[in-house]
Amino acid sequence: MPPDLIEPPTSDDMGWLPYRIRYDGARLFVDWCNPTDCRLEEPFFDQSIHRILQHNPRASRSTPVEAFAERTSNNTERRPTGFIFHMSRCGSTLITQMLASVRQFVVFSEPAILEALLRGTYQPGRSIAAGTKQGEPAE
């Protein structure tokens, strides 16, 4: 069952996290997850999303990519206060786990959606989430 369609979340819709970009054969969609009271506790972002959606499949919604074009013209969204980008074997896992233990921080550890967007490796017919093919659930 595909996720329900929604407009791109606004600052009033706090908590919705983008976790996948997928192509349905005609359009691109961003899939969102609302973890509600769940913390992102697993070592990797995609593992947390998978756990949340297994527990509550209704915590997922989709937005057509075209809807973002309208939103960018009047961008009044909250911006992140910082990003930490790192290389492997530098102690970053320890630091991200420490930050994740503090409730005011939200830590996305190696999210597949961000990596694919930054690398420009998205291919139509494949979802950006653990390399899943269109129609397959994200792992």
Buried (B, 14 or more C-beta within 10 A) or exposed (E): EEBEEBEBBEEEEEBBBBBBBBBBEEEBBBBBBBBEEBEBEBEBBBBBBBBBBEEBEEBBBBBBEEBEEEBEEEEEEEEEEEEEEEEEEEEBBEEBEEBBEEEEEBBBBBBBBBEBBEEEEBEEEBBBBBEBEEEEEBE
